[in-house]
Amino acid sequence: MKNDEFLIAGIAVDNTTYSFDRLFSYKVPVHLSNVKVGQRVLVPFGRGDRFRQGMILSLSYGKEENLKEISSLLDDKPIFTDEMIDTVNFIHDRYFCTYYDSVKVMLPVGINYNISTFYTAVKVNDNVLNSLTDYEREIYDYLLSEKKPVKKETILNVFSKGENSLNKLYRQGVVNREDDAFRKTKDATVKMVSLCDDVDINDYKLTPKQQKVAELLTVVDKASVKEVCYYTGYTQSVTDSLVKKKIAKYFTDEVMRIPYTVSNVKKDEVVLSPSQQSAFDNLYSKYCEDKASVSLLYGVTGSGKTSVFMKLIEKCFNDNKGTILMVPEIALTPQLIKIFTSRFGDNVAVFHSGLSIGERLDEYKRVSRGDAKIVLGTRSAVFAPLKNIGLIVMDEEQESSYKSEQTPRYNARDIAKFRCYKHNALLLLSSATPSVESFYMAEKGIYNLVKLTERYGKATLPQVSVVDMNEEQMKGNFSNYSSTLKELLSSNLIHKKQSIILLNRRGYNTFLSCRSCGQVVTCPNCSISMTYHSANNRMMCHYCGHSVPYTDECPDCHQHTLKFSGAGTQKAEQELVDMFPSARVLRMDADATMTKSSYETKLTAFANGEYDILIGTQMVAKGLDFPNVTLVGVINADQMLYSDDYRSYERAFSLLTQVVGRSGRGDSKGVAVIQTSTPENYVIGLSAKQDYDTFYKGEIGVRKALLYPPFSDICLIGYQGIMEGATIKCANAFQNALINKIKANYSSMPLRVLGPSQAYVYKVNNKYRYKTIIKCKIQRISVVLLRKHYLNFLRIRNLKI
């Protein structure tokens, strides 16, 4: 550093728009010269110098003049490692988001700060006061009467139209304005007590109660006040007396809000079958290479894939390296938590959205401090702040829930692959129905392929029946349950066996239609039908949340001729109760699992045999292991097959195969029933046979012919607006300009541009939605092209469309 240079920080600033996103340069003041990359700061931003939080992503020396200074540090030490900073840059460069969006997605909610604005009145002369309007004078007098700074939101609650007046008073110097940062969630602490340093209790004259408390503190060194009261039987007044005499002192200790109970039952060592051992040996050899690689563990349902990667995690743990295990559904975590804590104790941390904000924060801190080396969770677990990663496992890697639908729209598999590259770690993808892209990579030798072709132990694949519901209706059966499924459910109840029913649609009836005019009742805000929910007797939209009381009056023709059609989990549950009054039925869907710990409570109850039949949406279809389940039924398999997504057949095959695989995982033979109106569909037949290889061969041929992944990447550009005509014009203008730019400057780049066309649900919350689909290879040149075009389009002011 030269004498005339100073330290400059490149900072990702919160709440910046994509159109002018960059790292903003700030001068580091002398008293903060020990700042590090990865620390959060408070900085003045914009013309009004309002304070915002940001994160330092780079530090350098320079001579730039007129730079604003960092106001204060928000973290005592960096909360991101260098590898995590690299991950921030990777997300920013790949997923079309701001720098701070990339930072924020990697942080637990509870660690974020709120920036609050406070105002105080300044004493001014009468001439200034007389220049104020009556309304401004009211605000000034209100602030003058307060003894401490007043929060902006509090002022606006009193003066609902006061924001412009506040800004004017500030510009005139009549009020002062200050911004301050507050943590959204506080650390959990406990009040502790200990003897003061160099205190000899024999030098003091103590009461019997004080003597007993002092002797306890001599033995244990320190204890919570609650513990002291519990073990001595005295109230806090005794410790208060010792503190007053300066014999003892109070202080606080941080406590961790751990969201699970560590199992006291220690598991025996994992015993692998010969085929499992062979798979483990293959994967362990890859792990021992100590270089970045990807392996695909492909095994039929019930083949014991979990045991294989658990053995691998154990090896990684013994090597003092960190592991991330991701699962696609919150519903899968309770069983895995019990399995892993019984083996690894409190070295396990849990990351998923079902935790409270405080629990998420504390789990993050435990991992960051190195107190937990195994992270178990859903998509967000991929960002766990482990410092020495040896292994990342993605169970059911084909699931779409690993892709974020909110900014930044990342794929956890891409993030996992990048982090493994930075740590020279093994990424293990595991599934009975791998994604077509992953299996293609394994088939080509880019990924290491490991297969498990048989179920573990004595368990065998279930016998599957495909029932044609057209024939059932011709026989007069219009219920959701075929005669075959009814008989098998009845038999299971008699023999004390459990059953699982899958219906991937929640609610009671999926839509209501009018017998008079034929119209379907739709949401006024969205282009989707309303769903009837019997629990609250309301019609609800599952997109915007719009809800109205049920009525049989048609909103179009006003005749009282509305009829229910379709079925959701609530109706299917009611039919079960009516058919089998003595059966104990448990429903699991988004409506039934809204409260905290509801997943764990319900699944534990089912595992303990408290229920006979479990009915639910796709959350009951994957990863669950109940040895007493010998029957699985699928209601309305057809709804999974048909959508505007090229992956609809893949997703339907995966879901059907997975749910069928829940049956017969114990010693008893399992059966499954798939109910469909299109039994001739080859996806139904292959799912019944659990024949992934044949499905893959057909699907990969279609993908190649139509240029879908893995033979290209898909980039979707969305447009939405409150006026449909303007939205269409904007979409056409954007796409035409993009095509012209490609022809002029990127003519050699292989890509196809399709659209614009309506989104599948083209209206949500009164906003119309259109899309352009681009088939290309996501490389640096294509990302730069799309980013530049997007930014240029945003900067156009008076575009005539």
URNORTA-V327705 format. One record per residue. N is the residue number from 1. SS is DSSP state (H for helix, E for strand, C for the rest). BURIAL is b if it has 16 or more other ideal C-beta (glycine too) atoms within 10 Angstrom, else e. Layout:
# URNORTA-V327705
n->N ss->SS burial->BURIAL
n->N ss->SS burial->BURIAL
This chain:
# URNORTA-V327705
n->1 ss->C burial->e
n->2 ss->C burial->e
n->3 ss->C burial->e
n->4 ss->C burial->e
n->5 ss->C burial->e
n->6 ss->E burial->b
n->7 ss->E burial->b
n->8 ss->E burial->b
n->9 ss->E burial->b
n->10 ss->E burial->b
n->11 ss->E burial->b
n->12 ss->E burial->b
n->13 ss->E burial->b
n->14 ss->C burial->b
n->15 ss->C burial->e
n->16 ss->C burial->b
n->17 ss->C burial->e
n->18 ss->H burial->e
n->19 ss->H burial->e
n->20 ss->H burial->e
n->21 ss->C burial->b
n->22 ss->C burial->e
n->23 ss->C burial->b
n->24 ss->E burial->b
n->25 ss->E burial->e
n->26 ss->E burial->b
n->27 ss->E burial->b
n->28 ss->C burial->b
n->29 ss->C burial->e
n->30 ss->H burial->e
n->31 ss->H burial->e
n->32 ss->H burial->b
n->33 ss->C burial->e
n->34 ss->C burial->e
n->35 ss->C burial->b
n->36 ss->C burial->e
n->37 ss->C burial->b
n->38 ss->C burial->b
n->39 ss->C burial->b
n->40 ss->E burial->b
n->41 ss->E burial->b
n->42 ss->E burial->b
n->43 ss->E burial->b
n->44 ss->E burial->e
n->45 ss->E burial->b
n->46 ss->C burial->e
n->47 ss->C burial->e
n->48 ss->C burial->e
n->49 ss->C burial->e
n->50 ss->E burial->e
n->51 ss->E burial->b
n->52 ss->E burial->b
n->53 ss->E burial->b
n->54 ss->E burial->b
n->55 ss->E burial->b
n->56 ss->E burial->b
n->57 ss->E burial->b
n->58 ss->E burial->e
n->59 ss->E burial->e
n->60 ss->E burial->e
n->61 ss->E burial->e
n->62 ss->E burial->e
n->63 ss->C burial->e
n->64 ss->C burial->e
n->65 ss->C burial->e
n->66 ss->C burial->e
n->67 ss->C burial->e
n->68 ss->C burial->e
n->69 ss->E burial->e
n->70 ss->E burial->b
n->71 ss->E burial->b
n->72 ss->E burial->e
n->73 ss->E burial->b
n->74 ss->C burial->b
n->75 ss->C burial->b
n->76 ss->C burial->e
n->77 ss->C burial->e
n->78 ss->C burial->b
n->79 ss->C burial->b
n->80 ss->C burial->b
n->81 ss->C burial->b
n->82 ss->H burial->e
n->83 ss->H burial->b
n->84 ss->H burial->b
n->85 ss->H burial->b
n->86 ss->H burial->e
n->87 ss->H burial->b
n->88 ss->H burial->b
n->89 ss->H burial->e
n->90 ss->H burial->b
n->91 ss->H burial->b
n->92 ss->H burial->b
n->93 ss->H burial->e
n->94 ss->H burial->b
n->95 ss->C burial->b
n->96 ss->C burial->b
n->97 ss->C burial->b
n->98 ss->C burial->b
n->99 ss->H burial->b
n->100 ss->H burial->b
n->101 ss->H burial->b
n->102 ss->H burial->b
n->103 ss->H burial->b
n->104 ss->H burial->b
n->105 ss->C burial->b
n->106 ss->C burial->b
n->107 ss->C burial->b
n->108 ss->C burial->b
n->109 ss->H burial->b
n->110 ss->H burial->b
n->111 ss->H burial->b
n->112 ss->C burial->b
n->113 ss->E burial->b
n->114 ss->E burial->e
n->115 ss->E burial->e
n->116 ss->E burial->b
n->117 ss->E burial->b
n->118 ss->E burial->b
n->119 ss->E burial->b
n->120 ss->E burial->e
n->121 ss->E burial->b
n->122 ss->C burial->b
n->123 ss->C burial->e
n->124 ss->C burial->e
n->125 ss->C burial->e
n->126 ss->H burial->e
n->127 ss->H burial->e
n->128 ss->H burial->e
n->129 ss->H burial->e
n->130 ss->H burial->e
n->131 ss->C burial->e
n->132 ss->C burial->b
n->133 ss->C burial->e
n->134 ss->H burial->e
n->135 ss->H burial->e
n->136 ss->H burial->b
n->137 ss->H burial->b
n->138 ss->H burial->e
n->139 ss->H burial->b
n->140 ss->H burial->b
n->141 ss->H burial->e
n->142 ss->H burial->b
n->143 ss->H burial->b
n->144 ss->H burial->e
n->145 ss->H burial->e
n->146 ss->C burial->e
n->147 ss->C burial->e
n->148 ss->C burial->e
n->149 ss->C burial->b
n->150 ss->E burial->b
n->151 ss->E burial->e
n->152 ss->H burial->b
n->153 ss->H burial->e
n->154 ss->H burial->e
n->155 ss->H burial->b
n->156 ss->H burial->e
n->157 ss->H burial->e
n->158 ss->H burial->e
n->159 ss->C burial->b
n->160 ss->C burial->e
n->161 ss->C burial->e
n->162 ss->C burial->b
n->163 ss->H burial->e
n->164 ss->H burial->e
n->165 ss->H burial->b
n->166 ss->H burial->b
n->167 ss->H burial->e
n->168 ss->H burial->e
n->169 ss->H burial->b
n->170 ss->H burial->b
n->171 ss->H burial->e
n->172 ss->C burial->e
n->173 ss->C burial->e
n->174 ss->C burial->b
n->175 ss->E burial->b
n->176 ss->E burial->e
n->177 ss->E burial->b
n->178 ss->E burial->e
n->179 ss->E burial->b
n->180 ss->E burial->e
n->181 ss->E burial->b
n->182 ss->E burial->e
n->183 ss->E burial->e
n->184 ss->C burial->e
n->185 ss->C burial->b
n->186 ss->C burial->e
n->187 ss->C burial->e
n->188 ss->C burial->e
n->189 ss->E burial->e
n->190 ss->E burial->e
n->191 ss->E burial->e
n->192 ss->E burial->b
n->193 ss->E burial->b
n->194 ss->E burial->b
n->195 ss->E burial->b
n->196 ss->C burial->e
n->197 ss->C burial->e
n->198 ss->C burial->e
n->199 ss->C burial->b
n->200 ss->C burial->e
n->201 ss->H burial->b
n->202 ss->H burial->e
n->203 ss->H burial->e
n->204 ss->C burial->e
n->205 ss->C burial->e
n->206 ss->C burial->b
n->207 ss->C burial->e
n->208 ss->H burial->e
n->209 ss->H burial->b
n->210 ss->H burial->b
n->211 ss->H burial->e
n->212 ss->H burial->b
n->213 ss->H burial->b
n->214 ss->H burial->b
n->215 ss->H burial->e
n->216 ss->H burial->e
n->217 ss->H burial->b
n->218 ss->H burial->e
n->219 ss->H burial->e
n->220 ss->H burial->e
n->221 ss->C burial->e
n->222 ss->E burial->e
n->223 ss->E burial->b
n->224 ss->E burial->e
n->225 ss->H burial->e
n->226 ss->H burial->e
n->227 ss->H burial->e
n->228 ss->H burial->b
n->229 ss->H burial->b
n->230 ss->H burial->e
n->231 ss->H burial->e
n->232 ss->H burial->e
n->233 ss->C burial->e
n->234 ss->C burial->e
n->235 ss->C burial->e
n->236 ss->H burial->e
n->237 ss->H burial->e
n->238 ss->H burial->b
n->239 ss->H burial->b
n->240 ss->H burial->e
n->241 ss->H burial->b
n->242 ss->H burial->b
n->243 ss->H burial->e
n->244 ss->H burial->e
n->245 ss->C burial->e
n->246 ss->C burial->e
n->247 ss->C burial->b
n->248 ss->E burial->b
n->249 ss->E burial->e
n->250 ss->E burial->e
n->251 ss->E burial->e
n->252 ss->E burial->e
n->253 ss->E burial->e
n->254 ss->E burial->e
n->255 ss->C burial->e
n->256 ss->C burial->b
n->257 ss->C burial->b
n->258 ss->C burial->b
n->259 ss->C burial->b
n->260 ss->C burial->b
n->261 ss->C burial->e
n->262 ss->C burial->e
n->263 ss->C burial->e
n->264 ss->C burial->e
n->265 ss->C burial->e
n->266 ss->C burial->e
n->267 ss->C burial->e
n->268 ss->C burial->e
n->269 ss->C burial->e
n->270 ss->C burial->b
n->271 ss->C burial->e
n->272 ss->C burial->b
n->273 ss->C burial->b
n->274 ss->H burial->e
n->275 ss->H burial->b
n->276 ss->H burial->b
n->277 ss->H burial->e
n->278 ss->H burial->e
n->279 ss->H burial->b
n->280 ss->H burial->b
n->281 ss->H burial->e
n->282 ss->H burial->b
n->283 ss->H burial->b
n->284 ss->H burial->b
n->285 ss->H burial->e
n->286 ss->H burial->b
n->287 ss->H burial->b
n->288 ss->H burial->e
n->289 ss->C burial->e
n->290 ss->C burial->e
n->291 ss->C burial->e
n->292 ss->C burial->b
n->293 ss->E burial->b
n->294 ss->E burial->b
n->295 ss->E burial->b
n->296 ss->E burial->b
n->297 ss->E burial->b
n->298 ss->E burial->b
n->299 ss->E burial->b
n->300 ss->C burial->b
n->301 ss->C burial->b
n->302 ss->C burial->b
n->303 ss->C burial->b
n->304 ss->C burial->b
n->305 ss->H burial->b
n->306 ss->H burial->b
n->307 ss->H burial->b
n->308 ss->H burial->b
n->309 ss->H burial->b
n->310 ss->H burial->b
n->311 ss->H burial->b
n->312 ss->H burial->b
n->313 ss->H burial->b
n->314 ss->H burial->b
n->315 ss->H burial->b
n->316 ss->H burial->b
n->317 ss->H burial->b
n->318 ss->H burial->e
n->319 ss->C burial->e
n->320 ss->C burial->e
n->321 ss->C burial->b
n->322 ss->E burial->b
n->323 ss->E burial->b
n->324 ss->E burial->b
n->325 ss->E burial->b
n->326 ss->E burial->b
n->327 ss->C burial->b
n->328 ss->C burial->b
n->329 ss->C burial->b
n->330 ss->H burial->b
n->331 ss->H burial->b
n->332 ss->H burial->b
n->333 ss->H burial->b
n->334 ss->H burial->b
n->335 ss->H burial->b
n->336 ss->H burial->b
n->337 ss->H burial->b
n->338 ss->H burial->b
n->339 ss->H burial->b
n->340 ss->H burial->b
n->341 ss->H burial->b
n->342 ss->H burial->e
n->343 ss->H burial->b
n->344 ss->H burial->b
n->345 ss->H burial->e
n->346 ss->H burial->e
n->347 ss->H burial->b
n->348 ss->E burial->b
n->349 ss->E burial->b
n->350 ss->E burial->b
n->351 ss->E burial->b
n->352 ss->C burial->b
n->353 ss->C burial->e
n->354 ss->C burial->b
n->355 ss->C burial->b
n->356 ss->C burial->e
n->357 ss->H burial->e
n->358 ss->H burial->b
n->359 ss->H burial->b
n->360 ss->H burial->b
n->361 ss->H burial->b
n->362 ss->H burial->b
n->363 ss->H burial->b
n->364 ss->H burial->b
n->365 ss->H burial->b
n->366 ss->H burial->b
n->367 ss->H burial->b
n->368 ss->H burial->b
n->369 ss->C burial->e
n->370 ss->C burial->e
n->371 ss->C burial->e
n->372 ss->C burial->b
n->373 ss->C burial->b
n->374 ss->E burial->b
n->375 ss->E burial->b
n->376 ss->E burial->b
n->377 ss->E burial->b
n->378 ss->C burial->b
n->379 ss->H burial->b
n->380 ss->H burial->b
n->381 ss->H burial->b
n->382 ss->H burial->b
n->383 ss->H burial->b
n->384 ss->C burial->b
n->385 ss->C burial->b
n->386 ss->C burial->b
n->387 ss->C burial->e
n->388 ss->C burial->e
n->389 ss->E burial->b
n->390 ss->E burial->b
n->391 ss->E burial->b
n->392 ss->E burial->b
n->393 ss->E burial->b
n->394 ss->E burial->b
n->395 ss->E burial->b
n->396 ss->C burial->b
n->397 ss->C burial->b
n->398 ss->C burial->b
n->399 ss->C burial->b
n->400 ss->H burial->e
n->401 ss->H burial->b
n->402 ss->H burial->b
n->403 ss->E burial->e
n->404 ss->C burial->b
n->405 ss->C burial->e
n->406 ss->C burial->e
n->407 ss->C burial->e
n->408 ss->C burial->b
n->409 ss->C burial->e
n->410 ss->C burial->b
n->411 ss->E burial->b
n->412 ss->H burial->b
n->413 ss->H burial->b
n->414 ss->H burial->b
n->415 ss->H burial->b
n->416 ss->H burial->b
n->417 ss->H burial->b
n->418 ss->H burial->b
n->419 ss->H burial->b
n->420 ss->H burial->b
n->421 ss->H burial->b
n->422 ss->H burial->b
n->423 ss->H burial->b
n->424 ss->C burial->e
n->425 ss->C burial->b
n->426 ss->E burial->b
n->427 ss->E burial->b
n->428 ss->E burial->b
n->429 ss->E burial->b
n->430 ss->E burial->b
n->431 ss->E burial->b
n->432 ss->C burial->b
n->433 ss->C burial->b
n->434 ss->C burial->b
n->435 ss->C burial->b
n->436 ss->H burial->b
n->437 ss->H burial->b
n->438 ss->H burial->b
n->439 ss->H burial->b
n->440 ss->H burial->b
n->441 ss->H burial->b
n->442 ss->H burial->b
n->443 ss->H burial->e
n->444 ss->C burial->e
n->445 ss->C burial->e
n->446 ss->C burial->e
n->447 ss->C burial->b
n->448 ss->E burial->b
n->449 ss->E burial->b
n->450 ss->E burial->b
n->451 ss->E burial->b
n->452 ss->E burial->b
n->453 ss->C burial->e
n->454 ss->C burial->b
n->455 ss->C burial->b
n->456 ss->C burial->b
n->457 ss->C burial->e
n->458 ss->C burial->e
n->459 ss->C burial->b
n->460 ss->C burial->e
n->461 ss->C burial->b
n->462 ss->C burial->b
n->463 ss->E burial->e
n->464 ss->E burial->b
n->465 ss->E burial->b
n->466 ss->E burial->b
n->467 ss->E burial->b
n->468 ss->E burial->e
n->469 ss->H burial->b
n->470 ss->H burial->e
n->471 ss->H burial->e
n->472 ss->H burial->b
n->473 ss->H burial->e
n->474 ss->H burial->e
n->475 ss->C burial->e
n->476 ss->C burial->e
n->477 ss->C burial->e
n->478 ss->C burial->e
n->479 ss->C burial->b
n->480 ss->C burial->b
n->481 ss->C burial->b
n->482 ss->C burial->b
n->483 ss->H burial->e
n->484 ss->H burial->b
n->485 ss->H burial->b
n->486 ss->H burial->b
n->487 ss->H burial->e
n->488 ss->H burial->b
n->489 ss->H burial->b
n->490 ss->H burial->e
n->491 ss->H burial->e
n->492 ss->H burial->b
n->493 ss->H burial->b
n->494 ss->H burial->e
n->495 ss->C burial->e
n->496 ss->C burial->e
n->497 ss->C burial->b
n->498 ss->E burial->b
n->499 ss->E burial->b
n->500 ss->E burial->b
n->501 ss->E burial->b
n->502 ss->E burial->b
n->503 ss->C burial->b
n->504 ss->C burial->b
n->505 ss->C burial->b
n->506 ss->C burial->b
n->507 ss->C burial->b
n->508 ss->C burial->b
n->509 ss->E burial->b
n->510 ss->C burial->b
n->511 ss->E burial->b
n->512 ss->E burial->b
n->513 ss->E burial->b
n->514 ss->E burial->b
n->515 ss->C burial->e
n->516 ss->C burial->e
n->517 ss->C burial->e
n->518 ss->C burial->e
n->519 ss->C burial->e
n->520 ss->E burial->e
n->521 ss->C burial->b
n->522 ss->E burial->b
n->523 ss->C burial->b
n->524 ss->C burial->e
n->525 ss->C burial->b
n->526 ss->C burial->b
n->527 ss->C burial->b
n->528 ss->C burial->b
n->529 ss->E burial->b
n->530 ss->C burial->b
n->531 ss->E burial->b
n->532 ss->E burial->b
n->533 ss->E burial->b
n->534 ss->C burial->e
n->535 ss->C burial->e
n->536 ss->C burial->e
n->537 ss->C burial->e
n->538 ss->E burial->e
n->539 ss->E burial->b
n->540 ss->E burial->b
n->541 ss->C burial->b
n->542 ss->C burial->b
n->543 ss->C burial->e
n->544 ss->C burial->b
n->545 ss->C burial->e
n->546 ss->C burial->b
n->547 ss->E burial->e
n->548 ss->E burial->e
n->549 ss->E burial->e
n->550 ss->C burial->b
n->551 ss->C burial->e
n->552 ss->C burial->e
n->553 ss->C burial->e
n->554 ss->C burial->b
n->555 ss->C burial->e
n->556 ss->C burial->e
n->557 ss->C burial->e
n->558 ss->C burial->e
n->559 ss->C burial->e
n->560 ss->C burial->e
n->561 ss->C burial->e
n->562 ss->E burial->b
n->563 ss->E burial->e
n->564 ss->E burial->e
n->565 ss->E burial->e
n->566 ss->C burial->b
n->567 ss->C burial->b
n->568 ss->C burial->b
n->569 ss->H burial->b
n->570 ss->H burial->b
n->571 ss->H burial->b
n->572 ss->H burial->b
n->573 ss->H burial->b
n->574 ss->H burial->b
n->575 ss->H burial->b
n->576 ss->H burial->b
n->577 ss->H burial->e
n->578 ss->H burial->e
n->579 ss->H burial->e
n->580 ss->C burial->b
n->581 ss->C burial->e
n->582 ss->C burial->e
n->583 ss->C burial->b
n->584 ss->C burial->b
n->585 ss->E burial->b
n->586 ss->E burial->b
n->587 ss->E burial->b
n->588 ss->E burial->b
n->589 ss->C burial->b
n->590 ss->C burial->e
n->591 ss->C burial->b
n->592 ss->C burial->b
n->593 ss->C burial->b
n->594 ss->C burial->e
n->595 ss->C burial->e
n->596 ss->C burial->e
n->597 ss->C burial->e
n->598 ss->H burial->e
n->599 ss->H burial->b
n->600 ss->H burial->b
n->601 ss->H burial->e
n->602 ss->H burial->b
n->603 ss->H burial->b
n->604 ss->H burial->e
n->605 ss->H burial->e
n->606 ss->H burial->b
n->607 ss->H burial->b
n->608 ss->C burial->e
n->609 ss->C burial->e
n->610 ss->C burial->e
n->611 ss->C burial->b
n->612 ss->C burial->b
n->613 ss->E burial->b
n->614 ss->E burial->b
n->615 ss->E burial->b
n->616 ss->E burial->b
n->617 ss->C burial->b
n->618 ss->H burial->b
n->619 ss->H burial->b
n->620 ss->H burial->b
n->621 ss->C burial->b
n->622 ss->C burial->b
n->623 ss->C burial->b
n->624 ss->C burial->b
n->625 ss->C burial->b
n->626 ss->C burial->b
n->627 ss->C burial->e
n->628 ss->C burial->b
n->629 ss->E burial->b
n->630 ss->E burial->b
n->631 ss->E burial->b
n->632 ss->E burial->b
n->633 ss->E burial->b
n->634 ss->E burial->b
n->635 ss->C burial->b
n->636 ss->C burial->b
n->637 ss->H burial->b
n->638 ss->H burial->e
n->639 ss->H burial->e
n->640 ss->H burial->b
n->641 ss->C burial->b
n->642 ss->C burial->e
n->643 ss->C burial->e
n->644 ss->C burial->e
n->645 ss->C burial->e
n->646 ss->C burial->b
n->647 ss->C burial->b
n->648 ss->H burial->e
n->649 ss->H burial->b
n->650 ss->H burial->b
n->651 ss->H burial->b
n->652 ss->H burial->b
n->653 ss->H burial->b
n->654 ss->H burial->b
n->655 ss->H burial->b
n->656 ss->H burial->b
n->657 ss->H burial->b
n->658 ss->H burial->b
n->659 ss->H burial->b
n->660 ss->H burial->b
n->661 ss->C burial->b
n->662 ss->C burial->b
n->663 ss->C burial->b
n->664 ss->C burial->b
n->665 ss->C burial->b
n->666 ss->C burial->b
n->667 ss->C burial->e
n->668 ss->C burial->b
n->669 ss->C burial->e
n->670 ss->C burial->b
n->671 ss->E burial->b
n->672 ss->E burial->b
n->673 ss->E burial->b
n->674 ss->E burial->b
n->675 ss->E burial->b
n->676 ss->E burial->b
n->677 ss->C burial->e
n->678 ss->C burial->e
n->679 ss->C burial->b
n->680 ss->C burial->e
n->681 ss->C burial->b
n->682 ss->H burial->e
n->683 ss->H burial->b
n->684 ss->H burial->b
n->685 ss->H burial->b
n->686 ss->H burial->b
n->687 ss->H burial->b
n->688 ss->H burial->b
n->689 ss->H burial->e
n->690 ss->C burial->b
n->691 ss->C burial->e
n->692 ss->H burial->b
n->693 ss->H burial->e
n->694 ss->H burial->e
n->695 ss->H burial->b
n->696 ss->H burial->b
n->697 ss->H burial->e
n->698 ss->H burial->e
n->699 ss->H burial->b
n->700 ss->H burial->b
n->701 ss->H burial->e
n->702 ss->H burial->e
n->703 ss->H burial->b
n->704 ss->H burial->e
n->705 ss->H burial->e
n->706 ss->H burial->e
n->707 ss->C burial->e
n->708 ss->C burial->b
n->709 ss->C burial->e
n->710 ss->C burial->b
n->711 ss->C burial->e
n->712 ss->C burial->b
n->713 ss->E burial->b
n->714 ss->E burial->e
n->715 ss->E burial->b
n->716 ss->E burial->e
n->717 ss->E burial->b
n->718 ss->E burial->e
n->719 ss->E burial->b
n->720 ss->E burial->b
n->721 ss->E burial->b
n->722 ss->C burial->e
n->723 ss->C burial->e
n->724 ss->H burial->e
n->725 ss->H burial->e
n->726 ss->H burial->e
n->727 ss->H burial->b
n->728 ss->H burial->b
n->729 ss->H burial->b
n->730 ss->H burial->b
n->731 ss->H burial->b
n->732 ss->H burial->b
n->733 ss->H burial->b
n->734 ss->H burial->b
n->735 ss->H burial->b
n->736 ss->H burial->e
n->737 ss->H burial->e
n->738 ss->H burial->b
n->739 ss->H burial->e
n->740 ss->H burial->e
n->741 ss->H burial->e
n->742 ss->H burial->b
n->743 ss->H burial->e
n->744 ss->H burial->e
n->745 ss->H burial->e
n->746 ss->C burial->b
n->747 ss->C burial->e
n->748 ss->C burial->e
n->749 ss->C burial->e
n->750 ss->C burial->e
n->751 ss->C burial->b
n->752 ss->E burial->e
n->753 ss->E burial->b
n->754 ss->E burial->e
n->755 ss->E burial->b
n->756 ss->E burial->b
n->757 ss->E burial->e
n->758 ss->E burial->b
n->759 ss->E burial->b
n->760 ss->E burial->e
n->761 ss->E burial->e
n->762 ss->E burial->b
n->763 ss->E burial->b
n->764 ss->E burial->b
n->765 ss->C burial->e
n->766 ss->C burial->e
n->767 ss->E burial->b
n->768 ss->E burial->b
n->769 ss->E burial->b
n->770 ss->E burial->b
n->771 ss->E burial->b
n->772 ss->E burial->b
n->773 ss->E burial->e
n->774 ss->E burial->b
n->775 ss->E burial->b
n->776 ss->E burial->b
n->777 ss->C burial->e
n->778 ss->C burial->e
n->779 ss->C burial->e
n->780 ss->H burial->e
n->781 ss->H burial->e
n->782 ss->H burial->b
n->783 ss->H burial->b
n->784 ss->H burial->e
n->785 ss->H burial->b
n->786 ss->H burial->b
n->787 ss->H burial->e
n->788 ss->H burial->e
n->789 ss->H burial->b
n->790 ss->H burial->b
n->791 ss->H burial->e
n->792 ss->H burial->e
n->793 ss->H burial->e
n->794 ss->H burial->e
n->795 ss->H burial->e
n->796 ss->C burial->e
n->797 ss->C burial->e
n->798 ss->C burial->e
n->799 ss->C burial->e
n->800 ss->C burial->e
n->801 ss->C burial->e
